[in-house]
Amino acid sequence: MADRTAPCALAALCLLVLAAATGAEARRHPRLVPAVFVFGDSTVDVGNNNYLNITAAARANYPHYGVDLPGSAPTGRFSNGLNTADLLAMGLGFRRSPPAYLSLTEKAIRSQMYKGINFASGGSGLADSTGRFLFGEVIPMSRQLEYFSGVVEHMTKLSGRKKTASLLCKSIFLISVGSNDMFEYSASPGDDYEFLGGLVDAYRSYITALYKMGARKFSVISIPPLGCLPSQRLRRLKQLGTQGCFDPLNDLSLRSYPMLAAMLHDLSRELPGMAYSLADAFAMVSFVFENPRTDAWSFTELEAACCGGGPYGAAQPCDETAPLCADRDGHLFWDANHPTQAVSVVAAQTIFAGNRSFVKPVNVRELALL
């Protein structure tokens, strides 16, 4: 996934992870952008769901989550440690992801908004209805943008329209969403083309709305091969009695990428000053499946979750009663649906500095410098 000719770049990012607790490295590493704003689902949520009336399945504020964070503290990240939003923010010169919006008081919002805020919510999607039947009160993309709109209003009142526009146009807007919409659709499929078209249209409307509020630089993470998640391997085992990835979901994931890429390309031509970096998550994960051991990483378990129980570690939830693997850095998956911190390190390095095999038309480092 990382640039195949430069594994040392991944090692450098690993050092950033280890130094994050003190912040010393972050002080030596200048910020490439003034702020990072994060939108999406559990792949980038850093604790918004801690404050919602939802089921335990849509929260991650209990053990074993966060076992590899300082003090083994569960923070609401769906990981054993940091997630992709944290690690990408670190590459941009921040200590980690900006804090969860719902964790901030009004006073804290006024000071934090100049450095960025995380609006992501586990279980949410592009559609307002996604996640609500399964989990309860998640924050869909439409609500996340409403929250951001309020932040922009605060910023404009305090700093004026010109300074606000200047900060926002230089900032990075990270978006990782769509997987939950796809999960729910696959449970009762219909016209695939119509579904994918609607998904991309919704994506387009939200990016356009962010642009109108001042955003110009978008880092978008596409949908990975969802059918290879432990939960979906278990699904295939139950439905078909055979092992392997759940192919219908992988087909949807694969087909969504070119549609998303075409939409972003067209939109960037329509909206003056818009720039974007699109990470091909399907290609990234597929490359790791095909190359589990390289000079930059070594994954020894590609199918089963580290935290969980039963077949693929997906039949029992990841909680304090679940079995926990010893070699978390060797596992691709942390729980039934989410990657380990080790995988997020590789993903973030690829998104930040990877080559055109996995991120187009520019990587995030190049996007930040535009």
N, C-alpha and C positions, 0 to 999 in steps of 0.2 A: 504493500500500500504506500509506504513512504517512497520517496525518490530512490530507486533501486541503486543508484550510484553513490548515494550519500547516507549510509546508515548512521554516521556520526551525528547527523542532524537530529535523529530520534534520541540518541543518547543525551544530547544537549537538552532536549525537552524533558527527559527523565530527571535531569539534574534540577531543572526548574521545579518539578513536582516535589522533589525532596526538600528543596529550599523554601517552599511556599509557606511553611509554618512560621518562619521568622520574618518573611517579607524582605530579607536582605537582598536576595537575588532580584526581586521585583524592583527595588530601588536602583540597582545597577543597570537594569534593563529598561531603557526609556520607553514610554508609551508611544505606540505608533498612531493611535487615534485618541481623541479626548474621552470617548465613552463607548460602551457596548450595551446594546439593548437586545434582550433575548425573548423569543416567542416560540411557543410550540407545546410539546407534550412531555412525557416522562423522561425522554432521552436527554432533556436539558433542564428539567425542573430541579430547583435547588431548595424547595421547601414551601412553595405556595400551597400545596395540598395539605400541609399541616394545619392550615387554618380553615379548612372546609368541612362541611358535614358530609363525609363520604365514607365508603367502606374501607376496611384495612387494606384491601387489594389495591387501592389507589393512593395509599400512603406508604411512606418509607421512613417513618420517624420512630422506628423500634428496631431492636437487634434482630438479625445480624447485620442489617444495613449499616454502612459506615464503619465496619469493623476495622478497616485499615486507615481511617482518619485519626488524627490526634485524639487520644483518649477513647478510641473506638466509639465515637459518638455518632448515633444516627441523626442525620440532619434533615432528612426528607429527600435526599438524593437516592435514586433507584440504582445503587451501586455499592460495592464494598468500599469505595473511596470517592475520588473525584469523577466527574462526568465530562463529557465532551465540551460543554459550555465553559466549565472551569478551565480546562486545559487549553482551549483555544484563546480564552481571555488572557491566560498567562503568557502565551506566545505573543500577544499584543502588548504585553507589559504590565498587566494588572496582576494582583495577588491571586485572584481566582474569579469565578463568575460574579457579577454584581449580585447583591442580595435579592431575595424573593420580595416582590412588591407587597404582598400581604403581611410580611414581617415588619414592615416599616411604619412608624408613626408618621403623621402629617409633617412634623418637624424634620424627621429623618429623610422623608422623601425630598424635601426642599434642598437638603445638602447633597443627597446621594444622586439626584437626577442628573447632575453635571458629569457624573462618572459612569452612569448607566444603571439600569434596573432589569431584573429578570421577571417576566410575566408568565412564564411557561407553567403548564398544569398537567400533571400525569393523568392519562385517560382521556384527555381532550382531543379535539380534532378540528378539521376545517368546517364541518357541519355543526350547527348549534346543538343538535340532538345527540351527537356522538359522545358516548361515555355516560350519559345521564341515566339510562336504564340499568346499566351494569354497576355503576359506581356512585351515582348521586350527583352532588353539586360540584362538577368540574368546571373549569374556566375555558370555554370555547374561544377560538381565535377572535371572534367578534367582540367578546368581552375583554379580551386581552388588549385589543386595539382601543376600546373605550377607556380602559385604564391609562394607556399610553397617551391618549388624547388629553386626558386630565392633567397628566404630567407636563405635556407641552404647554397647556394653558398656564400652569404654575410658572413654568420657565419663562414664558413670554411676559407675564406680569412682572416678574422679578428682574429680568435681564433685558427685556425689550425684544422686539421681533427680529431685528437684524442679528444680534448676538446669538439668539436661539437658533436661527436659521444657519448661522455659521457653524455652530457646534454640531447640529444634527447632520448637516451635509458631509461632515468629516468623520462621523461616527460609523461604527459597524452595526448592522442590524442582522442578527443571527436568527434563522428560522429553521426549525426541525419539526415537521408535522405531517400528518397524513396516514400514518400507520394504523391508528385506531379506527379511522374511517374505513380503511381497507379490511381490517379484522371484522368489523361489524357487517360490512357488505358481503364478505365471503361466507358468513353464516347463513345468509339468505340471498344468494346471487340472482342477478337479473341480466340486463344488457350490459356487458363489461365495457363496451365502448362508451355507452351513455354515462356510466358511472365514472370512468376515468376522465371523460370530458368535463363532467360537472366538478370533479375534484380539482382539475387544473384551472377551470374557470374561477372557482372559489379562491384558489391561490392567487390568481391574477388580480382579483378584486381587492384582496388584502394588501398585496404589495403596492397596488395603485393607491390605496387609502393611506398607507404609510408614506408613500412618496408625497402625497398632497400635504401631509403633516410635516414634511421636511426631510425625510429619509432619502438618501441617495445611494448608499453602498450596502448591498445585500449579500450576505453569506447564506446560501441555501443548501441544506443537506437533503438529498433525495431519499427515497424509501429503499431500505436494504432488502435482501432476500428473506422476507418474513417467514416463508414456509420452512426455513431451516432453524427457526427458533426452537428451543426445547419444547415449548408448549405446542407448537405445530407438528413437531415430530411425534409427540404423544397423540395428537389429534389423528394423524395418519395411522398410527398403530391401532387406535381404538376403532377407526372407521374401516380401515382396509386390512388390518392384521399384518401389515408389512412395515419394515423399517425404512427410514429415509425422510427426505424433506416433503412437505405437503405441497405438491406441484401447482395446484390451482392458484394458491396464494403467491407463490414465486412468479408465476406467469403474470399476474397482475402487477407485482412489484417491478418486474422487468419492463413491462409495457408502459409503465407510468413515466419512466425516465425520459425517453425521447420527447414525449408530449410536454413535460415540464421544461425541458431544455429549449424546445421550440418556442414555448410561451415566453420564457425569460429573454430569449434572443429578440423576439418581436417587440416585447415591451420596452426593452432597452433602446430600441430604435424610435419608439413613439414618445418616450419620456426624456426630455433633454437633461443631460447630466447624470442619468441613472447608470450605475455600474453594478456588476454582480459577479459572484463566484459560486459556481454550482458544483457541489461534491457528488460524484457518482457512487453512492453508498453500496449499490448492488455490485459494481465492479470491485470496489474496495474489499468488501467482505468475501467475495468470490476469490479474489487473489489470495487472501489468507487461507481459505479452504484448500486452495491448490498449492500453497507454499506455507505450511504451518511453521516451518523452521527456516530462518534466514539469519544473516549476521545481525539483524536488528531486533528480532523477536523469536520466541520459541513457545509455541502453543502445543500442548500435548493432549488436550481434551477439547474437541471441536463440537461435540453434540450435547453433552449433559451439562446441566446447571451446577454451579459450585454450591449454591445454597438451595436446598429443597430435598425432596425425597421421592421414591418410586421411580418408574421408568423415566429416563432422561432428567431426573431430578425435578420433574415438572408436575408430578402428581400431588405433591405436598407443598404448601406455600413456604416461602422463605420467611421464617420468623425465628424467634429465639429457641423454639423446640426442634427446628429442622436440622438435619445433618449438614455439616459445613466442611468443604474440602480443605485440605491443608495447603495445596499449591494453587493459590488463587491467580498467580501470574501465569500459570500454565493453562488456565481455563479461558475459553472464548466467552462463555456466558456466565454471568453472575447468578441470575435467577431464571425463571422460565421465559422471561421476555426481554432481558436487558444484558448488555455487555459488562464485562469486568472493567475495572480501572485500567488494567494493562491494555485492553483493546481500545479503550477510549484514548489512551496516550498515543497509540498508533494512528487512530482516526484523526485526532487533533493535529498531529504532525503532518499528516497527509493533506488535510484541509488547509493548514497554514502555509506549508511550503512544498507540497507535492507537485508532481509533474502533470502534464496534460493527459496522461492515461487515466487519471482519477479526478481531476478538478479542472474545470473550464469556465470561461476563457482565460481566467487568471486564478491564482491561488489567493488566499486571504492576505498574506503578506504583501503581495503585489496590489491587491485591491486597496489595502490601507494606504499605500503610498501613491495612489492615483490622485 
